[in-house]
């Protein structure tokens, strides 16, 4: 068999997918990493504490608590995610906080 025929056969096999390596399934150790499991509790603790200090709140978010609440009220419906069997969504307060930071 000459070199050109070998190349044509290899090209045909590649085009048909016969030469693709088998991809091993992803082996995950965690569905949610342990560092992220406590995320919601950590944010709620931070959020409730920073709201007690209006100056720090303004420094962190660059807006007053009243403005933050008004903005949150306006966009709440559009950024709210559904609760599913698989996991809890990120809260709307946390979504807005991450966006602002």
C-alpha positions in Angstrom: 0.0 0.0 0.0 1.5 3.3 -1.0 1.8 6.4 1.3 -1.2 8.3 -0.3 -3.6 5.4 0.3 -2.5 5.1 3.9 -3.1 8.9 4.4 -6.6 8.6 2.7 -7.5 5.7 5.0 -6.3 7.5 8.1 -8.3 10.6 7.0 -11.5 8.6 6.5 -11.1 6.9 9.9 -10.5 10.2 11.6 -13.5 11.7 9.8 -15.7 8.8 11.0 -14.4 9.3 14.6 -12.7 5.9 14.9 -9.4 7.5 15.9 -10.8 9.7 18.7 -9.6 8.7 22.1 -12.2 7.6 24.6 -12.8 10.4 27.1 -12.9 9.1 30.6 -15.9 10.2 32.7 -15.3 13.1 35.0 -14.5 11.8 38.5 -15.8 14.3 40.9 -15.2 14.1 44.6 -17.8 16.7 45.4 -21.1 18.0 44.0 -20.5 21.2 46.0 -17.0 21.8 47.4 -17.0 22.0 51.2 -15.7 25.6 51.1 -18.9 26.6 49.2 -21.3 24.7 51.4 -21.2 27.4 54.1 -21.4 30.2 51.6 -25.0 31.1 52.2 -24.6 31.2 56.0 -21.4 33.3 55.7 -23.1 35.8 53.4 -26.2 36.1 55.6 -24.0 36.7 58.7 -21.9 39.3 56.8 -25.0 40.9 55.2 -27.0 41.2 58.5 -23.9 42.7 60.3 -23.0 45.2 57.7 -26.6 46.5 57.6 -26.1 47.6 61.2 -23.4 50.0 60.2 -24.6 52.4 57.5 -21.2 54.0 57.0 -19.5 50.6 56.3 -22.5 49.6 54.2 -22.0 52.7 52.0 -18.2 52.1 51.9 -18.7 48.5 50.8 -21.6 48.9 48.3 -21.2 52.6 47.4 -24.8 53.2 48.1 -27.1 53.7 51.1 -29.1 50.8 52.6 -32.3 52.5 51.4 -30.9 52.7 47.8 -29.8 49.1 47.9 -33.2 47.9 49.1 -35.0 50.0 46.5 -32.8 48.6 43.7 -33.3 45.1 45.1 -37.0 45.6 45.1 -37.0 46.7 41.4 -34.9 43.8 40.1 -35.9 41.0 42.6 -38.2 39.2 40.1 -35.8 39.2 37.3 -32.8 37.8 39.3 -34.7 35.3 41.4 -33.9 31.7 40.6 -36.0 28.6 41.2 -35.3 26.2 44.1 -34.6 22.8 42.7 -34.2 19.3 44.1 -30.5 19.5 43.2 -29.5 22.7 45.0 -30.5 25.9 46.6 -30.0 29.0 44.3 -27.9 32.0 45.4 -30.1 34.5 47.2 -31.1 37.7 45.4 -29.3 39.8 48.0 -26.1 37.9 47.4 -26.5 38.1 43.6 -26.9 41.9 43.8 -24.0 42.2 46.2 -21.6 40.2 44.0 -22.7 42.3 41.0 -22.1 45.6 42.8 -18.7 44.5 44.2 
